[in-house]
Amino acid sequence: MTPVEIVLAPSQGARALWIAAASAAILAAVWIFQAFGYAPCELCLTQRYAFYAAVPIALLTALASRSAYGLARAGFAVLALVFAANAVLAAYHVGVEYHWWQGPTACTGGAGSLDVNDLVKALDSVKVVRCDEVQLRIAGLSLAGWNVLASAALAIYAAFAARLWSVPARTPRTTEARIPAK
């Protein structure tokens, strides 16, 4: 079996399990980065919701693929929409990081209240991780940039999976000539 045949699995159940595994792997990766001290900002945390949702949806889609093909296709369509929306949110986050546009005031240092007492209380109670400052770049991309690519790829994969039917298992070819029965 080639790597392409493994990733482009012949059954809807296997495709759904690939999406669940990819989502779980992405969550594990961001948790590892967080364990190493890279605190997520508000937008980073919001982008994780898609992966939290994708794991159970993909697992339910895998279960549905055994008998309810229409339901499985609907599950893949939902997954495609979830990941497409997450790719858009991640692209917005990238724009905030590059200062192409203003991000949420809760994490980009917006002025908000200028009362000194409120400012002191806020400084004592919360450490805000800024959404407009990149904490880590890998191969030139921030984690939000990588999320754009991962979410877009998963959205495309789920959309194709929604369009494809399960492929019947291949039967090996025989080298014997078939002799018609008399």
C-alpha atoms as one frame of an Amber mdcrd trajectory, in Angstrom:
protein
   0.000   0.000   0.000   1.431   3.377  -1.017   1.447   6.454   1.245  -1.181
   8.057  -0.989  -3.461   5.050  -0.559  -2.996   5.231   3.210  -3.903   8.934
   3.456  -6.623   8.745   0.820  -8.165   5.777   2.551 -10.676   3.692   0.608
 -13.404   3.800   3.263 -15.283   6.686   4.795 -14.566   5.305   8.261 -10.821
   5.395   7.684 -11.035   8.934   6.288 -12.903  10.052   9.397 -10.318   8.394
  11.632  -7.555  10.263   9.772  -9.311  13.552  10.524  -9.739  12.605  14.202
  -6.071  11.578  14.447  -4.860  14.771  12.747  -6.994  16.918  15.050  -5.749
  15.082  18.144  -2.141  15.423  16.948  -2.545  19.173  16.431  -4.032  19.548
  19.913  -1.173  17.511  21.390   1.345  19.730  19.599  -0.110  22.978  20.929
  -0.312  21.530  24.440   3.370  20.583  24.195   4.261  24.129  23.103   2.230
  25.423  26.028   4.094  23.083  28.405   7.363  24.581  27.136   6.189  28.056
  28.130   4.535  29.406  24.984   1.311  30.769  26.462  -1.585  30.992  23.994
  -3.417  34.237  23.363  -7.203  34.620  23.241  -7.333  34.000  19.479  -5.096
  30.922  19.783  -7.430  29.432  22.371 -10.464  30.190  20.203  -8.856  28.441
  17.226  -8.515  25.251  19.268 -12.299  24.877  19.502 -12.413  23.532  15.947
 -10.039  20.711  16.832 -11.864  19.981  20.094 -15.093  19.681  18.113 -13.550
  17.766  15.212 -12.395  14.765  17.252 -15.858  13.619  18.425 -17.542  14.640
  15.150 -14.992  12.623  13.166 -15.373   9.617  15.478 -19.177   9.756  15.142
 -18.736  10.075  11.377 -16.549   6.953  11.405 -19.263   5.063  13.287 -21.985
   6.341  10.959 -20.000   5.317   7.893 -20.655   1.645   8.628 -24.323   1.829
   7.783 -25.552   5.391   7.308 -23.562   6.729   4.365 -25.718   9.842   4.070
 -25.134  10.674   7.723 -21.408  10.097   7.297 -21.343  12.423   4.311 -23.160
  15.046   6.384 -20.546  14.566   9.123 -17.767  15.211   6.623 -19.598  18.316
   5.377 -19.829  19.617   8.957 -16.122  18.910   9.459 -15.287  20.753   6.238
 -17.270  23.792   7.410 -15.675  23.711  10.886 -12.163  23.610   9.447 -12.917
  26.229   6.763 -14.208  28.612   9.454 -11.127  27.887  11.554  -8.849  28.623
   8.591 -10.572  32.005   8.196 -10.173  32.734  11.928  -6.492  31.733  11.765
  -5.977  33.968   8.718  -7.544  36.829  10.698  -5.082  36.068  13.522  -2.161
  36.157  11.074  -3.365  39.573   9.908  -3.442  40.768  13.507   0.112  39.465
  14.039   1.361  41.331  10.963  -0.595  44.443  12.016  -2.645  44.427   8.800
  -5.719  45.131  10.926  -6.696  45.666  14.532  -7.354  42.588  16.637  -9.641
  42.151  19.621  -9.077  44.841  22.225  -8.822  42.175  24.935  -5.482  40.955
  23.605  -3.973  43.601  21.338  -3.346  46.360  23.817  -6.327  48.529  22.942
  -6.792  51.551  25.174 -10.063  50.488  26.805 -10.636  52.254  30.134  -8.126
  54.955  31.009  -8.996  55.008  34.724  -5.792  54.415  36.713  -7.552  52.343
  39.383  -9.017  49.994  36.744  -5.622  49.677  35.114  -3.905  48.759  38.386
  -6.592  46.157  39.164  -6.220  44.654  35.709  -2.438  44.478  36.015  -2.688
  42.763  39.392  -5.211  40.159  38.328  -4.447  39.093  34.766  -1.455  38.632
  32.522  -2.725  39.127  28.997  -0.895  37.374  26.171  -0.966  39.725  23.218
  -2.540  38.466  19.995  -0.502  40.850  17.860   2.899  39.554  18.984   4.215
  36.287  17.573   5.685  34.111  20.308   7.109  31.388  18.068   7.918  31.052
  14.388   8.618  27.706  12.747  10.063  27.850   9.222   9.028  31.504   9.033
   5.381  30.943   9.979   3.716  31.667  13.274   1.552  28.992  14.847  -1.485
  30.876  13.518   0.034  30.664  10.027   0.515  26.929  10.407  -3.072  26.684
  11.607  -4.261  28.359   8.379  -2.495  25.642   6.381  -3.586  22.740   8.601
  -7.213  23.855   8.841  -7.435  24.536   5.103  -5.937  21.118   4.309  -8.343
  19.375   6.691 -11.280  21.348   5.251 -10.360  20.254   1.717  -9.823  16.646
   2.834 -13.190  16.567   4.635 -14.950  18.172   1.657 -13.521  15.547  -0.695
 -14.418  12.807   1.786 -18.004  14.088   1.823 -18.126  13.753  -1.959 -16.567
  10.294  -2.171 -18.307   7.007  -1.581 -16.534   4.129   0.028 -14.407   2.271
  -2.473 -14.952  -1.489  -2.484 -11.953  -3.545  -1.469  -9.696  -4.544  -4.334
  -9.721  -8.166  -5.306  -6.423  -9.591  -6.477  -6.171 -10.341 -10.142  -5.770
 -13.940 -11.099  -3.306 -15.010 -13.704  -5.364 -18.007 -14.711  -7.405 -17.819
 -17.850 -11.057 -18.334 -17.181 -12.504 -21.271 -19.013 -16.205 -20.982 -19.681
 -18.268 -23.805 -18.254 -20.016 -26.110 -20.746
